Amino acid sequence: MYTQIAAMCIFALSMSITPGPVNMVIVASGANHGLRKTLPFVSGATIGFILLLIVLGLGLMQIVTTHPILLKYLAIAGSIFIIYLGYKIGTARPDISIEEDSCPSFKQGLLMQWLNPKAWIACIAGLSMFMDDKSLDPLLIFSILYFVICYLSLFMWAIMGSKVGLLLNTPRRIRFFNVSLGSLLSVCACYLLFDFLHAAI
């Protein structure tokens, strides 16, 4: 049992701490709005992921594996949404005091995980490794561990973004950072879509 818990922790950490679309949005938000204003997005992204994990674990995974075309449509829709977020970041005003409503929200974090191909792949891979047909205990344990590890990982990315924000003390630097990160986010979404569709063929 302890070996399985350790494996769950390692899996959750490797999936949560590695760069992805959600992490990039968090860094951009931390840099532009600070740590405190980024926490709602961090919370939304964490809760959104755990809800996706639980829903898949409770039966949606069977539907998805029976109808793989659903994942293809989801990957397309999710990538478009992530590219849109990349555009919003890249075109944000290079102002030291950025408008409140431009800060990523709890709802956006929640929605982004459900439209994030990386999140679906992580959930399906994790459930395939740790689920038990005879008991829901592994799903419960996995979800609790993943919640803690995911939140702490995303929180670290928010701290990193806020530290980067200390260097962004001119409109020109802010503009360069936003365009760079927005472009990187869009490229990441295109890569995830290509990789997902290529694997599905």
Buried (B, 14 or more C-beta within 10 A) or exposed (E): EEEBBEBBBEBBBEBBBEEBBBBBBBBBBBBBBBBEBBBBBBBBBBBBBBBBBBEBBEEBBEEBEEEEEEBBEBBBEBBEBBBEBBBBBBEBBBEEEBEEEBBBBBEBBBBBBBBBBBBBBBBBEBBEEBBEEEEBEBBEBBBEBBBEBBBBBBBBBBBBBBEBBEEBEEEEBBBEBBBEBBBBBBEBBBEBBEBBBEEEE
